[in-house]
């Protein structure tokens, strides 16, 4: 008899994988994880808290975006900040939705040592769908309980000719399936020979394949992944956002899930994708923390430089980078526009910043001359 879905395999859920194929990628992830933790430990407490807030916020917002939901970023930030003790709560800018999502993320990461029980999982589902949130009032969702008897399918295409990408295990026997998963999740924490990163990848695939709820399965899957990663690192502080990297390759994410869920119990391809995505998220976090450290070193070096408010404003723009930064340096005309000063003042300010070692002149001359930040550990040029 041909088995269409992985959960129909006789040995389900005894997953296997090709360790030699995953070995180099796993080593790269472990090394990157170590480098990131080392970098994070050298960040001051206030900068560390801000970096954690940024990572948690990014994780929540992008996890919802994977499902096509756009959150109010300011509202989620306020909910997280209050719980992290970073800033006063803006009561007018916080929704029940934001509160629930912040509570969910912080419960998973800050209480990583607590077991994942039935009750905890059901509580998470309730926090995902607050009763008083009007967004869900029109959709019949069983909140805080398992899905109903109708088939749980992921479909696309026309209503009369749908394409079924995935069908979850039937409702009957789902409690037992979840019992097996939750027992494994707890005992595998101490399983000799199972790398914590592989455990996180297996947990992700297993839970999303069970698809136990009417809605919210993807977000809960990624929350369980964050819990597993926090357990593996044995620390609550999060500096990287796995969901952000999944969102970057959302089509690849769904494609590898569909392929693996229709295949054998060898989930090497899925774990390969998972580790590659994790490595990317660790790399992005290191870049972000390096930027934070670079800014801190810069202002430490120039705390006595006697800079004007306009000069500080422009330097902060250059240090910030990103979409509002000047990745190729800043010209005198751009300085004038950002600082809102005259041409003569812009020229004088730039000369002062060169003299004080805040900026360096890039190759080129005349009106095309551009200036870039000199970090304290840069070689002068």
N, C-alpha and C positions, 0 to 999 in steps of 0.2 A: 504494500500500500504506500503510495506517495504521500509525503507529509509536506503540506504547503507552508506551514508556519513552524518556526523553531520550537515553540512550546508544545508542538505535537510530536517531537522527537521522543523516542522511548526513554532516553537517558536525561531528558530535561529535568532540572537545570544544571547538569554536571558539565559546566563549560570547560573547554580546553583552549589552549593557545600555544603558539610556537615561540618559546622563550628565546631561542637564538635569533629570531627575526626581530624581536622587540628589544633585545638586550642593549644595543647601542643607543637607541632612542631613550630607553629608560635611564641609562647612565647620564645622558645629556640633561634630562629632566631633573634628576637628583642633584647634579652639579649646579644647575641653574637655580634650583631651590635653595641650595646651600649659599650660593653667592647672594641671592636676594635677601635671605635672612641675615647674612653678614652686613650687607649694606643697610638694611632696615635698623639694625642694632646701633648703627652710628648716627642715626637721625635723632635729634632732640625730641623730648616728649611732646611738645606742642606740634612740631612738624609731623611727628609719627602719628598723632591722633588725627591730624588733618589728612594725611595720606591714607589712613585706614578708612576715614569717612568717605573719601573720594572713591576708594576701591569698592566699599560696600554699596554706595550709591550707584556706581556704574554697574555692579552685579545685578542689583534689583531692577534697574531701568532696562537693561539689555535683556534680562531673562524674560521680562514681559514683552519686550519688542520682538523677541523670537516668535512669540505667539501672535504678533500683530497688534499688541496693545500698547498705546502710547500713554505713559504716566505723566503726571504733573511733577516735574523734577524738583521744583522748589518745595513742594509739599512733602515729598519723600525725604529730601535733605533735612527739613525741619524736624521730622519725626525721628530720623537717625541721630541728628545732633543732640536733641534733648536726651535721648537714651545714653549717648556717649558723654554727656555733660559738657558739650562744647559751646553751646550758646543757648540763650533763653528760647523757650518755645514760642513761635509765632502762631497763636491760637487761631488766627483768621486764615492761616495758610496751610492748615493740616486737615486732611480728610480721613475718614474711617479707613479708607483703602490704604492710604499711606501708613497709618498707624499699624494696621495689620501686617503689611509687608515688612516694615521695620522690625516689628516684634518677631516675625517668622525668621528673618535673616539673622538677627542677633541671638535668638534662642538656639539656632543651629550652630552658630560659630562660637559664641561665648560660653555655651554650656555643652561643649563638645564631649565632655567626659560622661555625660548622662546617657543612659541607653536609649536607643530608638525603639520605643514601645508602641503598641497599638494606640494607646491614649494620646501619646505625643504626636503621632502621625495624624490622628483625627483632629487634634487641636490645631495643627498646622493648616489643615484644610479649612477649618472654620475661620482662621485668621486671613486666609486668602480671599474669602468671600464674606465680608462683613454684612450683617443683615440689613443695616440701614443705608447701604450704598445703593443709590438708585440705578447704577449701571447694571446691577444683577436682578433688579426687581422684575424685569420682563422676561427673564430666562429661567425656566424651571431647572434648577440644579439641586441635587441632593447634597446638602452641605453637612460635612462631618460624618458622613456615612458612605458605604461603598455604592457603586453604580447599580443600576437595575438589571433586569433579566434580558433586555434587548441587546443584540450584538453590539459590541464596541468596535467600530471601524473607523479608519482614517481613509477618507475618499476624496476624489477630485473629479472634475469633468462634469458632463451633463447629468441632470437628474435621472433621465431615462436610460443613460448608458454610463454609469459611474465607473471610475477606476478605483479599485480597492487596493490601497498601498499597504495596508496592514489591518489585521484583525486580532484583537486581544483575546486571551483565554476566556472561556465562557464564565458567566457569573457563578454558576454552580461549582463549588470547590475553590472559589477565590480566597475565602478565609484561610483555608489550609495553605494555599500558595503563598499568601502573605506571611503566614506563620513561619514557613520555611525560610522566606527571605529575611525576616526580622531576626530569626535565630542565627542565620548565617552572618548577618551584618554584625551582630554582637560577638559571636565566637571568632570570626575572621580577624578581628582587631588584634588577636594574640596568636594568629596562625603563623607558625614558623615557615619561612620560605615564600610567603605571599607578600610581595612588595606593596606598601600602602598606596602607591599610585595606581598600581594594577587593580587593587581592591576598589578604589574609587571609580575606576572605569567599568569594572564588572557591576558594581552597585548601580551605576547610572543605566547601563544597558538592561539589567534585570528588571529594575523597577519600572522603567518606561515601557518595557514589553508587557508587564503585568497590567499596566494602565487601569488601576483599580477604581478610579473615581470618574464621575460624569465629566468633570472639567478640572483643570489645574494640574494634570498629571506631569506635563513638561516642567512647570515651575517647581513642583515638589521634587521631581527627579533631580533637578539642578541644585535644590536645597540639600538633598541627601548627599549629592556630590561634594558640596561645600563642607558639610558635616564630616564626611569621610576624609577630605583633604586636611581639615583642621585636626582631626584625630591623628592622622599620619604625622603631622608636624608637631603635635602636642602643644599647640598654642592657639589662643583665641583670636589674636590680632591677624587681620587679613590685609595683604598688600597687593593682591592681584585679583582680577575679575575673570574667572573662567567663562562666564556667560557672555562677556563682551567679545571674546575670541570665537565663541560658537556663533554669535550673531554675524561676525565678519564672514563666516563660511556657512551660512544657514542652509543653503541648498546642498552643500556637501554633507552637512550634518544629517539632513533628512534622507539623503541618498544612501549614505553608509548604514544608517539605521534600517532602512527598507531592505537593502541587500542582505544585511546580516540577519534580519528577522525572518528572511525567507530561505536561509542557508542552514548549514549544519551547526553543531554546537561548538565548532572551532570559530572563536570570535577574534582571531588575530587581526583581521582587517579593521574591525571596530576599535580595538585597543590601540592599533597603530594611529588611527585618526585621532583618537582621544589624547594620546601622548603628544602627538604633533601639535594639537591645539593647545594643550596645557603648556608646552614649551614656548609657544608664541605668547601666551598670556604672561608667563614668567619674564620673558624678554621685554615686553611692554612695561611691566611693572618696574624692572630694573632701570629702564630708560627714564621713567617718570621720577623714580627716587634719586637717580643721578642728577636730574634737573633740579630737584628740591635741594639736594646737597650743594650743587653748584651755586644756586642763588644764595644759600646761607653763607657759603665761603666768600662769595663776592661782597655781600653787605658787611660781613665781619671785617674784611680787608679794608673797606671804604667807610667804616663808621665814623672816622674822624676827617673825612675828605672835604667837609664844608660844602656839600652840594646844594644847589637851589631846588625848590619844589618842582620846577619844570624839568630839570635834569633828572631828578629821581623818577618822575613820571615816565620819561622816555626810557630810562634804563630798565624800569620795571616791565615796560612793554617788550623790550628786547630780551629780557631774561625770561619772560613768560613764554615766548615762542608761540607755537600753535597757529591757529587761523588768524589771530590778531597780532601775531608777532611779525618780525622782519627777518625771515630765515636767510636772506641774502645780504643782510646788513641794512643800514638806514642812510639815506642821503640827506643833505642839508635841507632840501625842500620838504622832505618827509618829517624831519625834525621840527621844522617850522610849523607844519600842519598839526603834528601831535601836541607839541608844547604850546601852541597858539602864541607864538612870539614873532617878532619881526625878522626879516632876513638877516640883518646885522647882528641881532641878538643870537639867532641860531648859529651863525658862524662863530661868534665869541664863545658860546656855550660848548660847541664841539671842540674848539681849540683847548678849552679848559679841561674837558673830559679826556682828551688825548694826553695833555700834560700830567694829569693825575693818574694816568694808567687805567682809566675805566674803559676806554675804547681804543681800538687800533684802526688805522687806515688800511683799507683793502687796496690791492693793485688797481690801477686806473687813475684817471685824473680829471680835472675840470668839473663840469656839472655832474659827471657820472661817478664821482668819488663816493664811496660808501664806507660806513664805519660799523665795526662789530665789537661786541663785548670782549674784554680781556678777562678771562677767569684767572684767579690767583695762581693756579698751577699751570697756566698756559706759558709756553715759551714766548718771549717778547719777539715781535717782528715788526 
